[in-house]
């Protein structure tokens, strides 16, 4: 589906704008986490009650993936991205006026749903980028998303310290609004050609896509396995380092997240390699690195230097696999990229949530070393289940084997 009166492909400026919008949007799902105790004090409730806000935001994100990402098949990039960014800015402003935990929880659920505009940005790039540069373009957007996640807690904490958590939300709303204006000026607009299926039809068709496409099923299962493993590592690490004999503070534990900086560069390189060498090679190389890194992490817990190396290479391997995998998910049927992304990402993040819960259970019952063996096994299984070789149609696009 192309846009009337516009080039069918995105410009470099448009891709950069989408990467910026994606990073700014996704950051709002994490920015308040350092301020939960401050919010609890402001409302006069126990801090433990505020920890549910992080889960509420993630739940909203999962709902948004299923219900909002398919809109990429129905609207032009300019209309879709600008409108949802504008809505996200409004919701952040409303959240800043919350009178209590309940109203803030409702507001953050809606904020979480609206932050799926980041996934829409990735889908739009996969849908409208030049086919032979799709991987590289999606790598740019993935780098923006990774940067947003990586910097979100730091920026949110600084803003909360300077102007309070309510002021931080207003400042974040302003950043989102500016990104919305930039997107409106650079992204292609106009009415999409053809008659896309109705919204309800698109939503109902998502399970059918999984049923009918072998490629989508295999790639989704693989992504679920390595994102499950990804959350085992990061959530398990936070739990373990807070316990004796380490007893590290939240700030010290959070500093380990800086190891993820390596992933910012890897996403762009992985996208280019996907275009040049194919997604299977990139995914398998990334998963080999991630599995070996998990084994290193299992024996390096007492050595901060080796832990940093292990976390950096683990993140890089997972990020590389994700860029390559998602770029080919949207290529299964580019005209239905929104529905394909919704199917893939909803299950992907659901598996991540299961991994976060499992991390606590495994840490208590089997310990860190055994948990890293489970991580390596899950990543190895991901490499075995997907992806299958794809057939190629007359246009050079990979198609589903099913």
SETOR-829547 format. One line per 3 residues: number of its first residue (from 1); their letters; for each residue y, z, x of N, C-alpha, C. Coordinates in steps of 0.1 Angstrom, whole numbers, plus 5000, padded with zeros to 4 digits. Example, Ala and Ser with C-alpha at 12.3 -4.5 7.8 and 13.67 -1.06 7.14 Angstrom:
! residues 2
1) AS) 4943:5078:5132:4955:5078:5123:4967:5078:5132 | 4978:5071:5128:4989:5071:5137:5000:5079:5129
//
This chain:
! residues 402
1) XXX) 4988:5000:5008:5000:5000:5000:5012:5000:5009 | 5020:4990:5008:5032:4989:5016:5044:4992:5007 | 5056:4993:5013:5068:4996:5006:5077:4984:5005
4) XXX) 5081:4981:4992:5089:4969:4990:5102:4969:4998 | 5105:4958:5005:5117:4956:5012:5117:4963:5025 | 5106:4969:5030:5106:4976:5042:5095:4971:5051
7) XXX) 5096:4973:5064:5086:4970:5073:5073:4978:5070 | 5061:4973:5070:5050:4981:5067:5046:4992:5076 | 5053:4992:5088:5050:5002:5098:5062:5011:5101
10) XXX) 5059:5023:5106:5069:5032:5109:5075:5029:5123 | 5089:5032:5124:5095:5030:5137:5093:5043:5145 | 5096:5042:5158:5094:5054:5167:5103:5065:5162
13) XXX) 5115:5062:5158:5124:5072:5153:5119:5079:5141 | 5112:5072:5132:5106:5077:5120:5095:5087:5124 | 5087:5082:5133:5075:5091:5137:5081:5104:5144
16) XXX) 5091:5103:5152:5097:5115:5158:5103:5124:5147 | 5109:5118:5137:5114:5126:5126:5103:5133:5118 | 5092:5126:5116:5081:5133:5109:5075:5144:5118
19) XXX) 5074:5142:5131:5069:5153:5140:5078:5165:5139 | 5091:5163:5139:5101:5174:5138:5099:5181:5125 | 5099:5173:5114:5097:5179:5101:5084:5187:5099
22) XXX) 5074:5181:5105:5061:5188:5104:5061:5202:5111 | 5067:5202:5123:5068:5214:5131:5077:5225:5124 | 5088:5220:5119:5097:5230:5112:5091:5235:5100
25) XXX) 5083:5227:5093:5077:5231:5080:5066:5241:5083 | 5057:5238:5092:5045:5246:5094:5049:5260:5100 | 5060:5260:5107:5064:5273:5113:5066:5284:5102
28) XXX) 5070:5280:5090:5073:5289:5080:5061:5297:5075 | 5049:5292:5077:5037:5299:5074:5034:5311:5082 | 5041:5312:5094:5038:5322:5104:5050:5330:5108
31) XXX) 5062:5326:5105:5074:5332:5111:5076:5346:5107 | 5072:5350:5096:5074:5364:5091:5064:5374:5096 | 5053:5369:5102:5042:5378:5106:5047:5390:5116
34) XXX) 5056:5387:5126:5060:5398:5134:5069:5408:5127 | 5074:5405:5115:5083:5414:5108:5077:5421:5096 | 5063:5421:5095:5057:5427:5083:5060:5442:5082
37) XXX) 5060:5449:5094:5063:5463:5093:5077:5466:5089 | 5086:5458:5093:5100:5459:5089:5102:5457:5074 | 5095:5447:5069:5095:5444:5055:5090:5456:5047
40) XXX) 5079:5462:5052:5073:5473:5045:5082:5485:5045 | 5089:5487:5056:5099:5498:5056:5111:5495:5047 | 5115:5483:5046:5126:5479:5037:5122:5482:5022
43) XXX) 5110:5479:5019:5105:5481:5005:5100:5495:5002 | 5098:5503:5013:5093:5517:5011:5078:5517:5008 | 5070:5508:5014:5056:5508:5011:5049:5509:5024
46) XXX) 5036:5512:5024:5028:5513:5037:5027:5499:5043 | 5027:5499:5056:5026:5486:5064:5013:5478:5060 | 5002:5486:5058:4990:5479:5055:4991:5470:5042
49) XXX) 5000:5474:5033:5001:5466:5021:5007:5453:5024 | 5015:5452:5034:5022:5439:5038:5013:5429:5045 | 5002:5434:5051:4993:5425:5058:4988:5414:5048
52) XXX) 4987:5417:5035:4982:5408:5025:4991:5395:5025 | 5004:5397:5029:5013:5385:5028:5008:5373:5036 | 5002:5376:5048:4997:5365:5056:4986:5358:5049
55) XXX) 4977:5365:5042:4966:5359:5034:4971:5351:5022 | 4982:5357:5016:4988:5350:5004:4994:5337:5008 | 5000:5336:5020:5006:5324:5025:4995:5314:5028
58) XXX) 4984:5318:5034:4973:5309:5037:4967:5304:5024 | 4965:5312:5014:4960:5308:5001:4968:5297:4995 | 4982:5299:4996:4991:5289:4990:4989:5276:4998
61) XXX) 4987:5277:5011:4985:5265:5019:4973:5257:5015 | 4962:5264:5012:4950:5258:5008:4952:5251:4995 | 4959:5257:4985:4961:5251:4972:4970:5239:4974
64) XXX) 4980:5240:4983:4989:5229:4985:4982:5217:4991 | 4972:5220:5000:4964:5209:5006:4957:5201:4995 | 4951:5208:4986:4943:5201:4975:4952:5194:4965
67) XXX) 4964:5200:4962:4972:5195:4951:4984:5186:4955 | 4989:5188:4967:5002:5182:4971:5000:5170:4981 | 4990:5172:4990:4988:5162:5000:4985:5148:4994
70) XXX) 4977:5147:4983:4974:5134:4977:4986:5127:4972 | 4998:5134:4970:5010:5127:4966:5014:5116:4976 | 5009:5117:4988:5012:5106:4998:5008:5093:4994
73) XXX) 4998:5092:4985:4994:5079:4980:5002:5074:4968 | 5012:5082:4964:5019:5078:4952:5034:5076:4954 | 5040:5081:4965:5054:5080:4967:5057:5075:4981
76) XXX) 5069:5070:4982:5074:5065:4995:5076:5077:5005 | 5075:5075:5018:5077:5086:5027:5090:5093:5025 | 5101:5085:5023:5114:5091:5022:5114:5100:5010
79) XXX) 5110:5096:4999:5110:5104:4987:5101:5116:4988 | 5089:5114:4993:5079:5125:4993:5084:5136:5003 | 5086:5132:5016:5089:5142:5026:5102:5149:5024
82) XXX) 5112:5142:5020:5126:5148:5018:5125:5157:5006 | 5118:5153:4995:5118:5162:4983:5110:5175:4986 | 5099:5174:4993:5091:5186:4995:5098:5195:5005
85) XXX) 5104:5189:5015:5112:5197:5025:5123:5204:5018 | 5130:5197:5008:5141:5203:5001:5136:5215:4992 | 5124:5213:4986:5118:5224:4978:5114:5235:4987
88) XXX) 5109:5233:4999:5105:5244:5008:5118:5252:5012 | 5129:5245:5015:5141:5252:5018:5146:5261:5006 | 5145:5256:4994:5149:5264:4982:5139:5276:4981
91) XXX) 5126:5274:4983:5117:5285:4981:5119:5296:4992 | 5123:5292:5004:5126:5302:5014:5138:5310:5011 | 5148:5303:5005:5160:5310:5001:5157:5320:4990
94) XXX) 5149:5316:4980:5145:5325:4969:5137:5337:4975 | 5128:5334:4985:5121:5345:4990:5130:5356:4997 | 5141:5351:5002:5150:5361:5009:5156:5370:4999
97) XXX) 5156:5367:4986:5162:5376:4976:5152:5384:4969 | 5139:5385:4974:5129:5392:4967:5132:5407:4966 | 5129:5413:4955:5132:5427:4953:5121:5436:4956
100) XXX) 5109:5431:4958:5098:5440:4961:5086:5432:4966 | 5075:5439:4970:5063:5432:4975:5057:5421:4966 | 5057:5424:4953:5051:5414:4944:5059:5401:4943
103) XXX) 5072:5402:4942:5080:5390:4941:5080:5383:4955 | 5080:5390:4966:5079:5383:4979:5065:5377:4980 | 5055:5383:4976:5041:5377:4976:5041:5364:4969
106) XXX) 5046:5364:4957:5046:5351:4949:5054:5341:4956 | 5066:5345:4961:5075:5335:4968:5067:5329:4980 | 5061:5337:4988:5054:5333:5000:5041:5324:4996
109) XXX) 5035:5327:4985:5024:5318:4981:5030:5304:4979 | 5041:5303:4972:5047:5290:4970:5052:5284:4983 | 5058:5292:4991:5062:5287:5005:5050:5281:5012
112) XXX) 5038:5289:5012:5026:5284:5018:5022:5270:5013 | 5023:5269:5000:5019:5256:4994:5029:5245:4998 | 5041:5248:4999:5051:5238:5003:5051:5234:5017
115) XXX) 5046:5243:5026:5045:5240:5040:5034:5229:5043 | 5026:5225:5033:5017:5214:5035:5024:5201:5036 | 5037:5201:5035:5045:5189:5039:5041:5185:5053
118) XXX) 5038:5195:5062:5033:5191:5075:5021:5182:5075 | 5012:5186:5067:5000:5177:5065:5003:5164:5059 | 5013:5163:5050:5018:5151:5045:5024:5142:5055
121) XXX) 5031:5148:5065:5037:5140:5076:5027:5134:5084 | 5016:5141:5087:5005:5135:5094:4998:5124:5087 | 4997:5126:5074:4990:5116:5065:4999:5103:5064
124) XXX) 5012:5105:5063:5021:5094:5062:5020:5086:5075 | 5020:5092:5087:5019:5085:5099:5005:5077:5100 | 4995:5084:5096:4982:5077:5096:4981:5065:5087
127) XXX) 4989:5066:5076:4989:5056:5066:4998:5044:5070 | 5009:5047:5076:5020:5036:5079:5022:5033:5093 | 5015:5039:5103:5016:5035:5117:5008:5022:5119
130) XXX) 5012:5015:5130:5005:5003:5134:4990:5007:5137 | 4981:5000:5132:4967:5004:5133:4962:5006:5148 | 4967:4998:5157:4963:4999:5171:4970:5011:5178
133) XXX) 4980:5017:5171:4988:5028:5177:4986:5040:5168 | 4977:5040:5159:4976:5051:5149:4973:5064:5156 | 4964:5064:5165:4960:5077:5172:4972:5083:5180
136) XXX) 4979:5074:5187:4991:5079:5195:5001:5085:5186 | 5004:5078:5175:5014:5083:5165:5010:5096:5159 | 4997:5097:5155:4993:5110:5150:4993:5121:5160
139) XXX) 4991:5117:5173:4992:5127:5183:5006:5133:5185 | 5016:5125:5183:5030:5129:5183:5032:5140:5172 | 5028:5137:5160:5030:5146:5149:5021:5159:5151
142) XXX) 5009:5157:5156:5001:5169:5159:5008:5178:5170 | 5015:5172:5179:5022:5180:5189:5033:5187:5182 | 5040:5181:5173:5050:5188:5165:5045:5200:5158
145) XXX) 5033:5198:5151:5027:5209:5143:5023:5220:5153 | 5017:5216:5164:5013:5227:5174:5025:5235:5179 | 5036:5228:5182:5047:5235:5187:5053:5244:5176
148) XXX) 5053:5239:5163:5058:5248:5153:5049:5261:5151 | 5036:5259:5152:5028:5271:5151:5030:5280:5163 | 5030:5274:5175:5031:5282:5187:5044:5290:5188
151) XXX) 5055:5284:5184:5068:5290:5185:5073:5298:5173 | 5065:5297:5162:5070:5303:5149:5071:5318:5150 | 5061:5325:5156:5062:5339:5156:5073:5344:5165
154) XXX) 5075:5337:5176:5086:5341:5185:5100:5339:5179 | 5102:5327:5173:5115:5325:5167:5117:5334:5155 | 5106:5336:5147:5108:5344:5135:5111:5359:5139
157) XXX) 5105:5364:5150:5107:5377:5154:5122:5379:5159 | 5126:5369:5167:5140:5369:5172:5150:5369:5161 | 5148:5360:5151:5157:5359:5140:5158:5372:5132
160) XXX) 5146:5378:5130:5145:5390:5122:5153:5401:5129 | 5152:5401:5142:5159:5412:5150:5174:5410:5150 | 5178:5397:5150:5193:5394:5149:5199:5397:5136
163) XXX) 5192:5392:5125:5199:5392:5112:5190:5397:5101 | 5179:5404:5104:5170:5410:5094:5161:5399:5088 | 5150:5403:5082:5141:5394:5077:5146:5385:5066
166) XXX) 5155:5390:5058:5161:5382:5048:5170:5371:5054 | 5178:5375:5064:5186:5365:5071:5178:5355:5078 | 5166:5359:5084:5157:5350:5090:5152:5339:5081
169) XXX) 5149:5343:5069:5144:5334:5059:5155:5324:5055 | 5167:5328:5054:5179:5319:5051:5181:5310:5063 | 5180:5315:5075:5182:5306:5087:5171:5295:5087
172) XXX) 5158:5299:5084:5147:5290:5084:5149:5280:5073 | 5155:5284:5061:5157:5275:5050:5168:5264:5055 | 5178:5269:5062:5188:5259:5067:5181:5249:5077
175) XXX) 5172:5253:5085:5166:5244:5095:5157:5234:5087 | 5150:5238:5077:5142:5229:5069:5151:5219:5061 | 5163:5224:5056:5172:5215:5049:5177:5204:5058
178) XXX) 5180:5208:5071:5185:5198:5080:5174:5187:5083 | 5162:5192:5085:5151:5183:5087:5149:5173:5076 | 5151:5178:5063:5150:5170:5051:5160:5159:5051
181) XXX) 5172:5162:5055:5183:5152:5056:5180:5142:5067 | 5175:5146:5078:5171:5137:5089:5160:5128:5084 | 5150:5133:5077:5140:5125:5072:5144:5114:5062
184) XXX) 5154:5118:5054:5159:5109:5044:5166:5097:5050 | 5172:5099:5062:5179:5088:5068:5170:5079:5076 | 5159:5084:5080:5150:5076:5090:5137:5070:5084
187) XXX) 5132:5077:5073:5120:5072:5067:5121:5061:5058 | 5111:5052:5057:5112:5041:5047:5112:5046:5033 | 5120:5040:5024:5120:5043:5010:5117:5031:5001
190) XXX) 5121:5031:4989:5118:5021:4980:5105:5024:4972 | 5103:5017:4962:5091:5019:4953:5079:5013:4959 | 5068:5021:4960:5055:5015:4965:5051:5003:4957
193) XXX) 5045:4993:4964:5040:4982:4956:5026:4985:4951 | 5023:4978:4940:5010:4980:4934:5010:4992:4924 | 4999:4995:4918:4998:5006:4908:4988:5016:4914
196) XXX) 4993:5027:4920:4984:5037:4925:4977:5044:4914 | 4966:5050:4916:4959:5057:4905:4967:5069:4900 | 4965:5074:4888:4973:5085:4883:4970:5098:4891
199) XXX) 4979:5107:4891:4977:5119:4899:4964:5127:4895 | 4962:5129:4883:4949:5135:4879:4937:5128:4883 | 4938:5115:4882:4926:5106:4887:4924:5108:4902
202) XXX) 4935:5109:4909:4934:5111:4924:4928:5124:4927 | 4932:5135:4921:4927:5148:4923:4912:5148:4920 | 4908:5143:4909:4894:5143:4904:4885:5135:4914
205) XXX) 4891:5125:4920:4884:5116:4928:4881:5121:4942 | 4887:5132:4946:4885:5138:4959:4871:5142:4962 | 4864:5149:4953:4850:5152:4955:4841:5139:4956
208) XXX) 4845:5129:4948:4838:5116:4949:4839:5109:4962 | 4851:5111:4968:4853:5105:4982:4843:5111:4991 | 4841:5124:4991:4832:5131:4999:4817:5126:4996
211) XXX) 4814:5124:4984:4801:5120:4980:4798:5106:4985 | 4808:5097:4984:4805:5083:4986:4807:5079:5001 | 4814:5087:5009:4817:5083:5023:4809:5091:5033
214) XXX) 4799:5085:5039:4792:5092:5050:4801:5096:5061 | 4811:5087:5065:4820:5090:5076:4828:5102:5072 | 4833:5103:5060:4842:5114:5056:4834:5127:5057
217) XXX) 4821:5127:5052:4813:5139:5052:4810:5144:5066 | 4806:5135:5074:4803:5138:5088:4815:5144:5096 | 4827:5137:5094:4839:5141:5101:4844:5155:5095
220) XXX) 4842:5157:5082:4847:5169:5076:4838:5181:5081 | 4825:5179:5081:4816:5189:5086:4818:5193:5101 | 4821:5182:5109:4824:5185:5123:4837:5193:5124
223) XXX) 4847:5189:5117:4860:5196:5118:4859:5210:5113 | 4851:5213:5103:4849:5226:5098:4842:5235:5108 | 4833:5230:5115:4826:5237:5125:4835:5242:5137
226) XXX) 4843:5232:5142:4851:5236:5153:4863:5244:5149 | 4868:5243:5137:4879:5252:5133:4874:5266:5129 | 4861:5267:5124:4855:5280:5123:4854:5286:5137
229) XXX) 4850:5279:5147:4849:5284:5160:4862:5288:5166 | 4872:5280:5163:4886:5282:5168:4891:5296:5163 | 4889:5299:5151:4893:5312:5145:4885:5323:5150
232) XXX) 4872:5321:5152:4864:5331:5159:4870:5336:5172 | 4875:5327:5180:4880:5330:5193:4893:5338:5191 | 4903:5332:5184:4916:5338:5183:4917:5351:5175
235) XXX) 4911:5351:5164:4911:5364:5156:4902:5374:5163 | 4891:5370:5168:4882:5379:5176:4889:5385:5188 | 4897:5377:5195:4904:5381:5207:4914:5392:5203
238) XXX) 4922:5390:5192:4932:5399:5188:4925:5413:5185 | 4914:5412:5178:4907:5425:5174:4902:5432:5187 | 4895:5424:5196:4889:5431:5207:4899:5436:5217
241) XXX) 4910:5430:5220:4920:5435:5229:4927:5447:5224 | 4927:5449:5211:4934:5461:5205:4925:5473:5206 | 4912:5471:5209:4903:5482:5210:4901:5487:5224
244) XXX) 4896:5499:5226:4893:5504:5239:4883:5495:5246 | 4883:5493:5259:4892:5500:5269:4906:5493:5271 | 4908:5483:5263:4921:5475:5266:4933:5481:5259
247) XXX) 4932:5484:5246:4943:5490:5239:4956:5483:5240 | 4956:5470:5240:4968:5462:5242:4977:5462:5230 | 4990:5461:5232:5000:5461:5221:5000:5447:5214
250) XXX) 5006:5446:5202:5006:5433:5195:5014:5423:5204 | 5024:5427:5210:5032:5418:5218:5024:5413:5230 | 5016:5421:5237:5008:5417:5248:4997:5408:5244
253) XXX) 4991:5411:5232:4981:5402:5227:4987:5388:5223 | 4998:5389:5217:5005:5376:5213:5009:5367:5225 | 5011:5373:5236:5014:5366:5248:5003:5356:5252
256) XXX) 4991:5359:5249:4980:5350:5252:4981:5337:5244 | 4988:5337:5233:4990:5324:5225:4998:5314:5233 | 5005:5318:5244:5012:5309:5252:5003:5300:5260
259) XXX) 4990:5304:5261:4981:5295:5267:4979:5282:5259 | 4983:5282:5246:4982:5270:5238:4992:5259:5241 | 5001:5262:5251:5011:5252:5254:5004:5240:5260
262) XXX) 4993:5241:5266:4986:5230:5272:4982:5220:5261 | 4979:5225:5249:4975:5217:5238:4986:5208:5233 | 4999:5211:5235:5010:5202:5231:5009:5189:5238
265) XXX) 5007:5189:5251:5006:5177:5258:4993:5169:5256 | 4982:5177:5253:4969:5171:5251:4969:5163:5238 | 4976:5167:5228:4975:5160:5215:4980:5146:5217
268) XXX) 4991:5144:5224:4996:5130:5226:4987:5122:5234 | 4982:5128:5245:4972:5121:5254:4960:5117:5246 | 4955:5126:5238:4942:5124:5230:4945:5113:5220
271) XXX) 4956:5112:5214:4959:5101:5205:4959:5088:5212 | 4965:5087:5224:4965:5074:5231:4951:5070:5236 | 4943:5080:5240:4929:5077:5244:4921:5073:5232
274) XXX) 4924:5078:5220:4916:5074:5209:4919:5060:5206 | 4931:5055:5207:4934:5041:5205:4927:5032:5215 | 4926:5037:5228:4921:5029:5239:4906:5030:5240
277) XXX) 4900:5042:5239:4886:5043:5241:4877:5046:5229 | 4884:5049:5218:4877:5052:5205:4876:5067:5203 | 4874:5070:5190:4875:5085:5187:4862:5092:5191
280) XXX) 4851:5086:5191:4838:5093:5194:4839:5098:5209 | 4844:5091:5218:4845:5095:5232:4854:5107:5233 | 4866:5106:5227:4876:5117:5227:4870:5130:5221
283) XXX) 4864:5128:5209:4859:5140:5202:4848:5147:5211 | 4839:5139:5216:4828:5145:5223:4833:5152:5237 | 4842:5145:5243:4848:5151:5256:4855:5164:5252
286) XXX) 4863:5164:5241:4870:5176:5237:4861:5187:5234 | 4850:5184:5227:4841:5195:5223:4833:5200:5235 | 4830:5192:5244:4823:5197:5256:4832:5207:5264
289) XXX) 4845:5203:5265:4854:5212:5272:4855:5225:5264 | 4856:5224:5250:4858:5236:5242:4846:5245:5243 | 4834:5239:5243:4821:5247:5243:4820:5254:5257
292) XXX) 4823:5247:5268:4822:5254:5281:4833:5264:5282 | 4844:5262:5277:4855:5272:5277:4851:5285:5269 | 4844:5283:5258:4840:5295:5251:4830:5303:5259
295) XXX) 4821:5297:5266:4812:5304:5275:4820:5312:5286 | 4830:5305:5291:4838:5312:5301:4845:5324:5295 | 4851:5322:5283:4857:5333:5277:4848:5345:5274
298) XXX) 4835:5342:5272:4826:5353:5270:4824:5363:5282 | 4827:5358:5294:4825:5367:5306:4838:5370:5313 | 4850:5365:5307:4862:5367:5314:4872:5377:5307
301) XXX) 4867:5384:5297:4876:5393:5289:4884:5402:5298 | 4879:5407:5309:4886:5417:5317:4895:5411:5327 | 4896:5397:5328:4904:5390:5338:4915:5382:5331
304) XXX) 4927:5387:5330:4937:5379:5323:4939:5365:5328 | 4938:5363:5341:4940:5349:5346:4929:5340:5341 | 4917:5344:5342:4906:5335:5337:4906:5334:5322
307) XXX) 4910:5344:5315:4912:5343:5301:4922:5333:5297 | 4933:5333:5304:4944:5323:5302:4939:5309:5304 | 4931:5307:5315:4925:5293:5317:4915:5290:5306
310) XXX) 4907:5299:5302:4897:5296:5292:4903:5293:5279 | 4914:5301:5275:4920:5298:5262:4928:5285:5262 | 4934:5282:5274:4941:5269:5275:4932:5257:5273
313) XXX) 4921:5257:5280:4912:5246:5279:4904:5246:5266 | 4901:5257:5260:4895:5258:5247:4904:5251:5237 | 4917:5256:5236:4927:5250:5227:4928:5235:5229
316) XXX) 4929:5231:5242:4931:5216:5245:4919:5208:5240 | 4907:5213:5242:4895:5206:5237:4895:5205:5222 | 4898:5216:5215:4898:5216:5200:4909:5207:5195
319) XXX) 4921:5207:5201:4932:5199:5196:4929:5184:5198 | 4923:5181:5210:4920:5167:5212:4910:5161:5202 | 4900:5169:5199:4890:5165:5189:4896:5164:5175
322) XXX) 4906:5173:5172:4912:5172:5159:4921:5160:5157 | 4928:5156:5167:4937:5144:5167:4929:5132:5165 | 4918:5130:5173:4909:5119:5172:4902:5118:5158
325) XXX) 4897:5129:5154:4890:5130:5141:4899:5126:5129 | 4911:5133:5129:4919:5130:5117:4925:5116:5117 | 4928:5111:5128:4933:5097:5129:4923:5087:5123
328) XXX) 4910:5090:5124:4900:5081:5118:4896:5085:5104 | 4899:5097:5100:4897:5100:5086:4906:5092:5077 | 4919:5091:5081:4928:5084:5072:4926:5069:5074
331) XXX) 4919:5064:5084:4916:5050:5086:4904:5046:5078 | 4897:5055:5072:4885:5051:5064:4890:5042:5052 | 4900:5046:5045:4907:5038:5035:4922:5042:5036
334) XXX) 4930:5034:5043:4944:5038:5045:4952:5039:5032 | 4948:5031:5022:4955:5032:5009:4953:5045:5002 | 4943:5052:5006:4940:5065:5000:4940:5076:5010
337) XXX) 4949:5075:5020:4950:5084:5030:4953:5098:5026 | 4962:5099:5015:4965:5112:5010:4953:5120:5004 | 4945:5113:4996:4933:5119:4991:4923:5123:5002
340) XXX) 4921:5114:5011:4912:5116:5022:4916:5128:5030 | 4929:5129:5033:4934:5141:5041:4933:5154:5033 | 4935:5153:5020:4933:5165:5012:4919:5170:5012
343) XXX) 4910:5161:5011:4895:5165:5011:4892:5171:5025 | 4896:5164:5035:4893:5169:5049:4899:5182:5052 | 4912:5183:5050:4920:5195:5054:4917:5207:5046
346) XXX) 4915:5205:5033:4912:5217:5025:4899:5224:5029 | 4888:5216:5032:4876:5222:5037:4878:5227:5051 | 4885:5220:5059:4888:5224:5073:4894:5238:5074
349) XXX) 4905:5240:5066:4912:5253:5066:4903:5264:5059 | 4895:5260:5049:4887:5270:5043:4877:5275:5053 | 4871:5266:5062:4862:5270:5072:4869:5279:5082
352) XXX) 4882:5276:5085:4889:5285:5094:4891:5299:5088 | 4893:5300:5075:4894:5313:5069:4881:5321:5070 | 4870:5314:5068:4857:5320:5070:4855:5325:5084
355) XXX) 4860:5317:5094:4859:5321:5108:4867:5334:5111 | 4878:5335:5104:4887:5346:5106:4880:5359:5101 | 4873:5358:5090:4866:5369:5084:4854:5372:5093
358) XXX) 4847:5362:5097:4834:5364:5105:4838:5370:5118 | 4850:5368:5124:4853:5373:5137:4853:5389:5137 | 4858:5395:5126:4857:5409:5125:4843:5415:5124
361) XXX) 4835:5408:5116:4821:5412:5115:4813:5411:5127 | 4815:5399:5134:4807:5397:5146:4812:5406:5158 | 4825:5408:5158:4830:5417:5169:4824:5431:5168
364) XXX) 4823:5436:5155:4817:5449:5153:4802:5450:5155 | 4795:5439:5152:4780:5440:5152:4774:5435:5164 | 4780:5425:5170:4773:5419:5182:4781:5419:5195
367) XXX) 4794:5421:5194:4803:5421:5205:4809:5408:5209 | 4818:5408:5218:4826:5397:5222:4817:5386:5229 | 4809:5390:5238:4801:5380:5246:4792:5372:5236
370) XXX) 4785:5379:5227:4776:5372:5218:4784:5363:5208 | 4796:5368:5205:4805:5360:5196:4809:5347:5202 | 4811:5347:5215:4815:5334:5222:4803:5325:5223
373) XXX) 4790:5331:5224:4779:5322:5223:4778:5315:5209 | 4780:5323:5199:4781:5317:5185:4791:5306:5185 | 4803:5308:5191:4814:5298:5191:4809:5286:5198
376) XXX) 4802:5287:5210:4798:5275:5217:4787:5268:5209 | 4778:5275:5202:4768:5269:5194:4775:5261:5182 | 4785:5267:5176:4791:5260:5165:4798:5247:5169
379) XXX) 4804:5247:5181:4811:5236:5186:4801:5225:5190 | 4790:5229:5196:4779:5220:5199:4774:5213:5187 | 4772:5221:5176:4767:5215:5164:4777:5205:5158
382) XXX) 4790:5208:5160:4801:5198:5156:4799:5185:5163 | 4796:5185:5176:4794:5173:5183:4782:5165:5178 | 4772:5172:5173:4759:5166:5169:4761:5160:5155
385) XXX) 4769:5166:5146:4769:5161:5132:4779:5149:5130 | 4788:5148:5139:4798:5137:5137:4805:5133:5150 | 4811:5121:5149:4811:5111:5139:4800:5101:5141
388) XXX) 4796:5094:5131:4787:5083:5132:4795:5071:5136 | 4788:5061:5142:4795:5048:5145:4800:5042:5132 | 4812:5037:5132:4818:5031:5120:4817:5016:5121
391) XXX) 4815:5009:5110:4816:4995:5109:4831:4990:5109 | 4833:4978:5112:4847:4973:5113:4849:4961:5103 | 4859:4962:5095:4862:4951:5086:4869:4940:5093
394) XXX) 4873:4930:5085:4880:4918:5090:4893:4921:5096 | 4900:4931:5092:4913:4935:5097:4913:4943:5109 | 4900:4947:5113:4899:4955:5125:4899:4970:5122
397) XXX) 4900:4974:5109:4900:4988:5106:4886:4993:5105 | 4884:5005:5110:4871:5011:5108:4869:5015:5093 | 4857:5013:5088:4854:5016:5074:4842:5026:5073
400) XXX) 4840:5031:5062:4830:5041:5060:4816:5034:5060 | 4807:5041:5066:4793:5036:5066:4786:5039:5053 | 4792:5047:5044:4786:5050:5032:4794:5044:5020
//
